[in-house]
Amino acid sequence: MRILTEADLRSSLSLEGIKIYTVPPDVFITPAAREYLAVRGIGIAVKSGVKTCYDDTRRAETTSSVMHMFVDAKTGKTYDQKPEDMTHLRGNVLVKKTDPVIDFRGKLDLLESEIILAQIVSERLGYGQMTRDLGETLDFTRNILASEVLERPLDENDTLLGLTIPELRRVSHDIKSELGLKTHPMPDYTMGEMPAVLNKLRALVRQTELAAAKAVPDRVDIIRAMNRLSSCMHILFCRFLVGQYGSK
């Protein structure tokens, strides 16, 4: 089973002037490849007249000849059953569980769980606005994961804490003058539980950012978003220290 990717289409010399792109019935069409054709007004036809392994609803489909078949994203090898050391990349396409993309997704999952725990702490301590701001970071993180899985670009106009992506960078790089701090704050146990939790989130974001750079080096939008999420966590930490979060 062959996989048709966006890169395959970009390198193809046979798209000029065509309206229908014909593929064999056992070809897996990635979402990015399907979108690449769609924006150019090119339809997809299957030689045998049956569905390919990926349809317009982005759900895995199979023909009678490939029922319950999985395909290795790296080698193209097919399996009747999913090997225990492999997991789904997209649809019925598999990769090793040690694949950098799977590691990145796992770190995003861990980050989401830690943000939720941080919200529990902020609610317990009475910082309602902090809970809501952390909710924004949770939604932002989940959107990054969805963007990678569905191969869709992130919206450059997204905001966090009322700040645009460029503003997050500016504030975090000049945190002293922006928030009135005399020195750059170094985390310390005497600051209390909430700052310690926020500092842990910042560190987890940095780890996840490195995983993104290894897993999806061509997704500049995702890597930029991870960088801004790190800036956001640092801003939350500093805002708390200067007293911008009161009890609910």
Contacts in CASP RR format, 6 or more apart in sequence:
PFRMAT RR
TARGET T0000
AUTHOR 0000-0000-0000
METHOD contacts of the structure
MODEL  1
MRILTEADLRSSLSLEGIKIYTVPPDVFITPAAREYLAVRGIGIAVKSGV
KTCYDDTRRAETTSSVMHMFVDAKTGKTYDQKPEDMTHLRGNVLVKKTDP
VIDFRGKLDLLESEIILAQIVSERLGYGQMTRDLGETLDFTRNILASEVL
ERPLDENDTLLGLTIPELRRVSHDIKSELGLKTHPMPDYTMGEMPAVLNK
LRALVRQTELAAAKAVPDRVDIIRAMNRLSSCMHILFCRFLVGQYGSK
1 26 0 8 1.000
1 27 0 8 1.000
1 28 0 8 1.000
1 53 0 8 1.000
1 66 0 8 1.000
1 69 0 8 1.000
1 71 0 8 1.000
1 76 0 8 1.000
1 78 0 8 1.000
2 24 0 8 1.000
2 26 0 8 1.000
2 27 0 8 1.000
2 28 0 8 1.000
2 76 0 8 1.000
3 27 0 8 1.000
3 28 0 8 1.000
3 30 0 8 1.000
3 71 0 8 1.000
3 73 0 8 1.000
3 76 0 8 1.000
3 93 0 8 1.000
4 23 0 8 1.000
4 27 0 8 1.000
4 28 0 8 1.000
4 29 0 8 1.000
4 30 0 8 1.000
4 33 0 8 1.000
5 30 0 8 1.000
5 32 0 8 1.000
5 33 0 8 1.000
6 30 0 8 1.000
6 32 0 8 1.000
6 33 0 8 1.000
6 35 0 8 1.000
6 36 0 8 1.000
8 33 0 8 1.000
9 15 0 8 1.000
9 21 0 8 1.000
9 33 0 8 1.000
9 36 0 8 1.000
9 37 0 8 1.000
10 36 0 8 1.000
15 21 0 8 1.000
15 40 0 8 1.000
15 42 0 8 1.000
18 42 0 8 1.000
19 41 0 8 1.000
19 42 0 8 1.000
19 43 0 8 1.000
20 42 0 8 1.000
20 43 0 8 1.000
20 44 0 8 1.000
20 45 0 8 1.000
21 37 0 8 1.000
21 42 0 8 1.000
21 43 0 8 1.000
21 44 0 8 1.000
21 45 0 8 1.000
22 44 0 8 1.000
22 45 0 8 1.000
22 46 0 8 1.000
22 47 0 8 1.000
23 29 0 8 1.000
23 44 0 8 1.000
23 45 0 8 1.000
23 46 0 8 1.000
23 47 0 8 1.000
23 52 0 8 1.000
24 46 0 8 1.000
24 47 0 8 1.000
24 48 0 8 1.000
25 46 0 8 1.000
25 47 0 8 1.000
25 48 0 8 1.000
25 49 0 8 1.000
25 50 0 8 1.000
25 51 0 8 1.000
25 52 0 8 1.000
25 63 0 8 1.000
25 65 0 8 1.000
25 66 0 8 1.000
26 52 0 8 1.000
26 53 0 8 1.000
26 63 0 8 1.000
26 65 0 8 1.000
26 66 0 8 1.000
27 52 0 8 1.000
27 53 0 8 1.000
28 52 0 8 1.000
28 53 0 8 1.000
28 54 0 8 1.000
28 71 0 8 1.000
28 92 0 8 1.000
28 93 0 8 1.000
29 44 0 8 1.000
29 52 0 8 1.000
29 53 0 8 1.000
29 54 0 8 1.000
30 54 0 8 1.000
30 90 0 8 1.000
30 93 0 8 1.000
30 151 0 8 1.000
31 54 0 8 1.000
31 58 0 8 1.000
31 90 0 8 1.000
31 150 0 8 1.000
31 151 0 8 1.000
31 152 0 8 1.000
32 151 0 8 1.000
34 44 0 8 1.000
34 54 0 8 1.000
34 56 0 8 1.000
35 151 0 8 1.000
35 152 0 8 1.000
37 43 0 8 1.000
37 44 0 8 1.000
44 52 0 8 1.000
46 52 0 8 1.000
48 63 0 8 1.000
50 63 0 8 1.000
51 61 0 8 1.000
51 63 0 8 1.000
52 61 0 8 1.000
53 60 0 8 1.000
53 61 0 8 1.000
53 62 0 8 1.000
53 63 0 8 1.000
53 66 0 8 1.000
53 71 0 8 1.000
53 91 0 8 1.000
53 92 0 8 1.000
54 60 0 8 1.000
54 61 0 8 1.000
54 91 0 8 1.000
55 61 0 8 1.000
58 150 0 8 1.000
59 91 0 8 1.000
60 91 0 8 1.000
60 92 0 8 1.000
62 68 0 8 1.000
62 69 0 8 1.000
62 92 0 8 1.000
66 78 0 8 1.000
68 80 0 8 1.000
68 81 0 8 1.000
69 78 0 8 1.000
69 79 0 8 1.000
69 80 0 8 1.000
69 92 0 8 1.000
70 78 0 8 1.000
70 79 0 8 1.000
70 80 0 8 1.000
70 81 0 8 1.000
70 82 0 8 1.000
70 86 0 8 1.000
70 92 0 8 1.000
70 93 0 8 1.000
70 94 0 8 1.000
71 77 0 8 1.000
71 78 0 8 1.000
71 79 0 8 1.000
71 92 0 8 1.000
71 93 0 8 1.000
71 94 0 8 1.000
72 78 0 8 1.000
72 79 0 8 1.000
72 86 0 8 1.000
72 93 0 8 1.000
72 94 0 8 1.000
72 95 0 8 1.000
73 89 0 8 1.000
73 93 0 8 1.000
73 94 0 8 1.000
73 95 0 8 1.000
74 95 0 8 1.000
74 96 0 8 1.000
79 94 0 8 1.000
82 88 0 8 1.000
82 94 0 8 1.000
83 94 0 8 1.000
85 96 0 8 1.000
85 97 0 8 1.000
86 94 0 8 1.000
86 95 0 8 1.000
86 96 0 8 1.000
86 97 0 8 1.000
87 94 0 8 1.000
87 95 0 8 1.000
87 96 0 8 1.000
87 97 0 8 1.000
87 102 0 8 1.000
88 94 0 8 1.000
89 95 0 8 1.000
89 99 0 8 1.000
89 101 0 8 1.000
89 102 0 8 1.000
90 149 0 8 1.000
90 151 0 8 1.000
95 101 0 8 1.000
95 102 0 8 1.000
96 102 0 8 1.000
99 215 0 8 1.000
100 211 0 8 1.000
100 214 0 8 1.000
100 215 0 8 1.000
101 148 0 8 1.000
101 215 0 8 1.000
101 216 0 8 1.000
103 211 0 8 1.000
103 214 0 8 1.000
103 215 0 8 1.000
104 148 0 8 1.000
104 208 0 8 1.000
104 211 0 8 1.000
104 212 0 8 1.000
104 214 0 8 1.000
104 215 0 8 1.000
104 216 0 8 1.000
105 145 0 8 1.000
105 148 0 8 1.000
105 149 0 8 1.000
107 204 0 8 1.000
107 207 0 8 1.000
107 208 0 8 1.000
107 211 0 8 1.000
108 141 0 8 1.000
108 144 0 8 1.000
108 145 0 8 1.000
108 208 0 8 1.000
109 145 0 8 1.000
110 204 0 8 1.000
110 208 0 8 1.000
111 141 0 8 1.000
111 201 0 8 1.000
111 204 0 8 1.000
111 205 0 8 1.000
111 208 0 8 1.000
112 138 0 8 1.000
112 141 0 8 1.000
112 142 0 8 1.000
112 145 0 8 1.000
114 200 0 8 1.000
114 201 0 8 1.000
114 204 0 8 1.000
115 134 0 8 1.000
115 135 0 8 1.000
115 137 0 8 1.000
115 138 0 8 1.000
115 141 0 8 1.000
115 201 0 8 1.000
116 138 0 8 1.000
117 197 0 8 1.000
118 134 0 8 1.000
118 197 0 8 1.000
118 198 0 8 1.000
118 201 0 8 1.000
119 131 0 8 1.000
119 134 0 8 1.000
119 135 0 8 1.000
119 138 0 8 1.000
121 193 0 8 1.000
121 194 0 8 1.000
121 197 0 8 1.000
122 128 0 8 1.000
122 130 0 8 1.000
122 131 0 8 1.000
122 134 0 8 1.000
122 194 0 8 1.000
122 197 0 8 1.000
123 131 0 8 1.000
125 193 0 8 1.000
125 194 0 8 1.000
126 246 0 8 1.000
126 247 0 8 1.000
126 248 0 8 1.000
127 194 0 8 1.000
127 240 0 8 1.000
127 245 0 8 1.000
127 246 0 8 1.000
127 247 0 8 1.000
127 248 0 8 1.000
128 245 0 8 1.000
128 247 0 8 1.000
128 248 0 8 1.000
129 245 0 8 1.000
129 246 0 8 1.000
129 248 0 8 1.000
130 194 0 8 1.000
130 236 0 8 1.000
130 240 0 8 1.000
130 245 0 8 1.000
133 161 0 8 1.000
133 236 0 8 1.000
134 236 0 8 1.000
136 160 0 8 1.000
136 161 0 8 1.000
137 160 0 8 1.000
137 201 0 8 1.000
137 229 0 8 1.000
137 232 0 8 1.000
137 233 0 8 1.000
137 236 0 8 1.000
140 158 0 8 1.000
140 160 0 8 1.000
140 225 0 8 1.000
140 229 0 8 1.000
140 232 0 8 1.000
141 229 0 8 1.000
143 154 0 8 1.000
143 158 0 8 1.000
144 154 0 8 1.000
144 222 0 8 1.000
144 225 0 8 1.000
144 226 0 8 1.000
144 229 0 8 1.000
146 152 0 8 1.000
147 153 0 8 1.000
147 154 0 8 1.000
147 219 0 8 1.000
147 221 0 8 1.000
147 222 0 8 1.000
148 215 0 8 1.000
148 216 0 8 1.000
148 219 0 8 1.000
148 222 0 8 1.000
153 221 0 8 1.000
154 221 0 8 1.000
154 222 0 8 1.000
154 225 0 8 1.000
156 165 0 8 1.000
156 221 0 8 1.000
157 164 0 8 1.000
158 165 0 8 1.000
158 225 0 8 1.000
159 165 0 8 1.000
160 168 0 8 1.000
160 228 0 8 1.000
160 229 0 8 1.000
160 232 0 8 1.000
161 168 0 8 1.000
161 232 0 8 1.000
161 235 0 8 1.000
161 236 0 8 1.000
163 171 0 8 1.000
163 235 0 8 1.000
165 224 0 8 1.000
165 225 0 8 1.000
165 228 0 8 1.000
168 228 0 8 1.000
168 231 0 8 1.000
168 232 0 8 1.000
168 235 0 8 1.000
169 227 0 8 1.000
169 228 0 8 1.000
169 231 0 8 1.000
170 178 0 8 1.000
171 178 0 8 1.000
171 179 0 8 1.000
171 231 0 8 1.000
171 235 0 8 1.000
172 230 0 8 1.000
172 231 0 8 1.000
172 232 0 8 1.000
172 234 0 8 1.000
172 235 0 8 1.000
173 231 0 8 1.000
175 181 0 8 1.000
175 184 0 8 1.000
175 234 0 8 1.000
175 235 0 8 1.000
175 238 0 8 1.000
176 182 0 8 1.000
176 183 0 8 1.000
176 184 0 8 1.000
179 235 0 8 1.000
179 238 0 8 1.000
179 239 0 8 1.000
179 242 0 8 1.000
179 244 0 8 1.000
180 242 0 8 1.000
181 238 0 8 1.000
181 241 0 8 1.000
181 242 0 8 1.000
185 237 0 8 1.000
185 238 0 8 1.000
185 241 0 8 1.000
187 195 0 8 1.000
187 196 0 8 1.000
187 199 0 8 1.000
187 237 0 8 1.000
189 196 0 8 1.000
191 241 0 8 1.000
194 240 0 8 1.000
195 237 0 8 1.000
195 240 0 8 1.000
195 241 0 8 1.000
198 233 0 8 1.000
198 236 0 8 1.000
198 237 0 8 1.000
198 240 0 8 1.000
199 237 0 8 1.000
201 233 0 8 1.000
201 236 0 8 1.000
202 230 0 8 1.000
202 233 0 8 1.000
202 234 0 8 1.000
202 237 0 8 1.000
205 226 0 8 1.000
205 229 0 8 1.000
205 230 0 8 1.000
205 233 0 8 1.000
206 230 0 8 1.000
208 226 0 8 1.000
209 223 0 8 1.000
209 226 0 8 1.000
209 227 0 8 1.000
209 229 0 8 1.000
209 230 0 8 1.000
212 219 0 8 1.000
212 222 0 8 1.000
212 223 0 8 1.000
212 226 0 8 1.000
213 223 0 8 1.000
216 222 0 8 1.000
216 223 0 8 1.000
217 223 0 8 1.000
239 245 0 8 1.000
END
